[in-house]
């Protein structure tokens, strides 16, 4: 039986990045997208794209280079 993968220990800065991403995602989930103006919707999508990119970078930072 394989051992479960170990969890990476995040630095304080990485934890803050995760919290910002969670906060932005929560705001997007609560937003009434149908009522948003086009510029506001574009900004919301762009913010989420940036957070996704940051989270993928964070995953790369914390991956075991040997795993």
TORRO-199737 format. One record per residue: x, y, z of N, C-alpha, C, CB in turn. Coordinates in steps of 0.1 Angstrom, whole numbers, plus 5000, padded with zeros to 4 digits. Glycine has a CB too. Example, Ala and Ser with C-alpha at 12.3 -4.5 7.8 and 13.67 -1.06 7.14 Angstrom:
<atoms>
ATOM / n_c1 / n_c2 / n_c3 / ca_c1 / ca_c2 / ca_c3 / c_c1 / c_c2 / c_c3 / cb_c1 / cb_c2 / cb_c3
ATOM / 5132 / 4943 / 5078 / 5123 / 4955 / 5078 / 5132 / 4967 / 5078 / 5113 / 4955 / 5090
ATOM / 5128 / 4978 / 5071 / 5137 / 4989 / 5071 / 5129 / 5000 / 5079 / 5141 / 4994 / 5057
</atoms>
This chain:
<atoms>
ATOM / n_c1 / n_c2 / n_c3 / ca_c1 / ca_c2 / ca_c3 / c_c1 / c_c2 / c_c3 / cb_c1 / cb_c2 / cb_c3
ATOM / 5008 / 4988 / 5000 / 5000 / 5000 / 5000 / 5009 / 5012 / 5000 / 4990 / 5000 / 5012
ATOM / 5006 / 5022 / 4991 / 5014 / 5034 / 4990 / 5011 / 5044 / 5001 / 5012 / 5041 / 4977
ATOM / 5021 / 5051 / 5006 / 5019 / 5061 / 5016 / 5012 / 5073 / 5009 / 5032 / 5065 / 5023
ATOM / 5003 / 5080 / 5016 / 4998 / 5092 / 5010 / 5009 / 5102 / 5008 / 4986 / 5098 / 5019
ATOM / 5007 / 5111 / 4998 / 5017 / 5121 / 4996 / 5018 / 5131 / 5008 / 5015 / 5129 / 4983
ATOM / 5031 / 5135 / 5011 / 5032 / 5144 / 5022 / 5028 / 5158 / 5018 / 5047 / 5144 / 5027
ATOM / 5023 / 5165 / 5027 / 5018 / 5179 / 5024 / 5030 / 5188 / 5025 / 5006 / 5183 / 5034
ATOM / 5030 / 5197 / 5016 / 5041 / 5207 / 5016 / 5038 / 5217 / 5027 / 5042 / 5215 / 5002
ATOM / 5049 / 5222 / 5033 / 5048 / 5232 / 5043 / 5049 / 5246 / 5036 / 5058 / 5231 / 5055
ATOM / 5039 / 5254 / 5037 / 5039 / 5267 / 5030 / 5045 / 5277 / 5039 / 5024 / 5271 / 5026
ATOM / 5052 / 5286 / 5032 / 5057 / 5298 / 5039 / 5046 / 5308 / 5042 / 5069 / 5305 / 5031
ATOM / 5048 / 5317 / 5051 / 5038 / 5327 / 5054 / 5033 / 5334 / 5041 / 5043 / 5337 / 5064
ATOM / 5043 / 5338 / 5032 / 5039 / 5345 / 5020 / 5030 / 5336 / 5011 / 5052 / 5349 / 5012
ATOM / 5034 / 5323 / 5010 / 5026 / 5314 / 5002 / 5012 / 5312 / 5008 / 5033 / 5300 / 5001
ATOM / 5011 / 5311 / 5021 / 4997 / 5310 / 5028 / 4989 / 5323 / 5024 / 4999 / 5309 / 5043
ATOM / 4995 / 5334 / 5024 / 4988 / 5347 / 5021 / 4983 / 5346 / 5006 / 4997 / 5359 / 5023
ATOM / 4991 / 5341 / 4997 / 4987 / 5340 / 4983 / 4975 / 5330 / 4982 / 4999 / 5334 / 4975
ATOM / 4975 / 5319 / 4989 / 4964 / 5310 / 4989 / 4951 / 5317 / 4995 / 4967 / 5297 / 4997
ATOM / 4952 / 5325 / 5005 / 4941 / 5332 / 5011 / 4935 / 5342 / 5001 / 4945 / 5338 / 5024
ATOM / 4944 / 5349 / 4994 / 4939 / 5359 / 4984 / 4931 / 5351 / 4973 / 4951 / 5367 / 4978
ATOM / 4936 / 5340 / 4969 / 4930 / 5332 / 4958 / 4916 / 5328 / 4963 / 4938 / 5321 / 4954
ATOM / 4916 / 5323 / 4976 / 4903 / 5318 / 4981 / 4893 / 5329 / 4982 / 4905 / 5311 / 4995
ATOM / 4898 / 5341 / 4987 / 4889 / 5353 / 4988 / 4884 / 5357 / 4975 / 4897 / 5364 / 4995
ATOM / 4892 / 5358 / 4965 / 4887 / 5362 / 4951 / 4877 / 5352 / 4946 / 4899 / 5363 / 4942
ATOM / 4880 / 5339 / 4948 / 4871 / 5329 / 4943 / 4857 / 5330 / 4950 / 4877 / 5315 / 4945
ATOM / 4858 / 5332 / 4963 / 4845 / 5334 / 4971 / 4837 / 5346 / 4966 / 4848 / 5335 / 4986
ATOM / 4844 / 5357 / 4963 / 4837 / 5369 / 4958 / 4831 / 5366 / 4944 / 4847 / 5380 / 4957
ATOM / 4838 / 5359 / 4936 / 4833 / 5355 / 4923 / 4821 / 5346 / 4924 / 4843 / 5349 / 4914
ATOM / 4821 / 5337 / 4933 / 4809 / 5328 / 4935 / 4797 / 5335 / 4940 / 4813 / 5317 / 4945
ATOM / 4799 / 5345 / 4948 / 4788 / 5353 / 4954 / 4783 / 5364 / 4944 / 4792 / 5359 / 4967
ATOM / 4791 / 5367 / 4934 / 4787 / 5378 / 4925 / 4775 / 5374 / 4916 / 4799 / 5383 / 4917
ATOM / 4767 / 5383 / 4913 / 4756 / 5381 / 4904 / 4762 / 5385 / 4890 / 4743 / 5390 / 4907
ATOM / 4767 / 5375 / 4883 / 4774 / 5377 / 4871 / 4765 / 5383 / 4860 / 4780 / 5364 / 4866
ATOM / 4752 / 5380 / 4860 / 4743 / 5385 / 4850 / 4741 / 5400 / 4852 / 4730 / 5377 / 4851
ATOM / 4742 / 5405 / 4864 / 4740 / 5419 / 4867 / 4753 / 5427 / 4865 / 4734 / 5420 / 4881
ATOM / 4764 / 5421 / 4863 / 4777 / 5429 / 4862 / 4778 / 5435 / 4849 / 4789 / 5419 / 4865
ATOM / 4784 / 5447 / 4849 / 4787 / 5454 / 4836 / 4798 / 5446 / 4829 / 4791 / 5469 / 4838
ATOM / 4799 / 5448 / 4816 / 4810 / 5441 / 4809 / 4824 / 5444 / 4814 / 4809 / 5445 / 4794
ATOM / 4827 / 5457 / 4817 / 4841 / 5459 / 4822 / 4843 / 5452 / 4836 / 4843 / 5474 / 4824
ATOM / 4833 / 5452 / 4844 / 4834 / 5446 / 4858 / 4836 / 5431 / 4856 / 4822 / 5449 / 4867
ATOM / 4828 / 5425 / 4847 / 4829 / 5410 / 4844 / 4843 / 5407 / 4839 / 4818 / 5406 / 4834
ATOM / 4848 / 5415 / 4830 / 4862 / 5413 / 4824 / 4872 / 5414 / 4835 / 4865 / 5423 / 4813
ATOM / 4871 / 5424 / 4844 / 4880 / 5425 / 4855 / 4880 / 5413 / 4864 / 4878 / 5438 / 4863
ATOM / 4868 / 5408 / 4867 / 4866 / 5396 / 4876 / 4873 / 5384 / 4870 / 4851 / 5394 / 4878
ATOM / 4871 / 5382 / 4857 / 4877 / 5370 / 4850 / 4892 / 5372 / 4850 / 4871 / 5369 / 4835
ATOM / 4897 / 5384 / 4847 / 4911 / 5386 / 4847 / 4917 / 5383 / 4861 / 4914 / 5400 / 4842
ATOM / 4910 / 5388 / 4871 / 4915 / 5385 / 4885 / 4916 / 5370 / 4888 / 4906 / 5392 / 4895
ATOM / 4906 / 5363 / 4884 / 4906 / 5348 / 4886 / 4917 / 5342 / 4877 / 4893 / 5342 / 4882
ATOM / 4919 / 5346 / 4865 / 4930 / 5341 / 4857 / 4944 / 5343 / 4864 / 4930 / 5347 / 4843
ATOM / 4946 / 5355 / 4869 / 4958 / 5358 / 4876 / 4960 / 5349 / 4888 / 4959 / 5373 / 4880
ATOM / 4949 / 5347 / 4896 / 4950 / 5339 / 4908 / 4953 / 5324 / 4904 / 4937 / 5339 / 4916
ATOM / 4946 / 5319 / 4893 / 4949 / 5306 / 4889 / 4964 / 5304 / 4885 / 4940 / 5302 / 4877
ATOM / 4969 / 5314 / 4878 / 4983 / 5313 / 4874 / 4992 / 5313 / 4886 / 4986 / 5325 / 4865
ATOM / 4989 / 5321 / 4896 / 4997 / 5322 / 4908 / 4996 / 5308 / 4916 / 4992 / 5333 / 4917
ATOM / 4984 / 5302 / 4916 / 4983 / 5289 / 4923 / 4991 / 5278 / 4916 / 4968 / 5285 / 4925
ATOM / 4991 / 5278 / 4903 / 4999 / 5269 / 4895 / 5013 / 5271 / 4898 / 4996 / 5269 / 4880
ATOM / 5018 / 5283 / 4899 / 5032 / 5286 / 4902 / 5035 / 5281 / 4916 / 5034 / 5301 / 4901
ATOM / 5026 / 5284 / 4926 / 5028 / 5279 / 4939 / 5029 / 5264 / 4940 / 5016 / 5284 / 4948
ATOM / 5021 / 5257 / 4932 / 5022 / 5242 / 4932 / 5036 / 5238 / 4927 / 5011 / 5236 / 4923
ATOM / 5041 / 5245 / 4916 / 5054 / 5242 / 4911 / 5065 / 5245 / 4922 / 5057 / 5250 / 4899
ATOM / 5063 / 5255 / 4929 / 5073 / 5259 / 4940 / 5073 / 5249 / 4951 / 5069 / 5273 / 4946
ATOM / 5062 / 5242 / 4954 / 5062 / 5233 / 4965 / 5063 / 5219 / 4961 / 5049 / 5236 / 4973
ATOM / 5063 / 5216 / 4949 / 5065 / 5202 / 4945 / 5079 / 5196 / 4948 / 5062 / 5200 / 4930
ATOM / 5079 / 5184 / 4951 / 5091 / 5177 / 4954 / 5098 / 5175 / 4940 / 5089 / 5163 / 4961
ATOM / 5110 / 5180 / 4938 / 5117 / 5179 / 4925 / 5120 / 5164 / 4922 / 5129 / 5187 / 4925
ATOM / 5120 / 5156 / 4932 / 5124 / 5142 / 4929 / 5111 / 5133 / 4927 / 5132 / 5136 / 4941
ATOM / 5099 / 5139 / 4930 / 5087 / 5132 / 4930 / 5080 / 5134 / 4917 / 5078 / 5135 / 4941
</atoms>
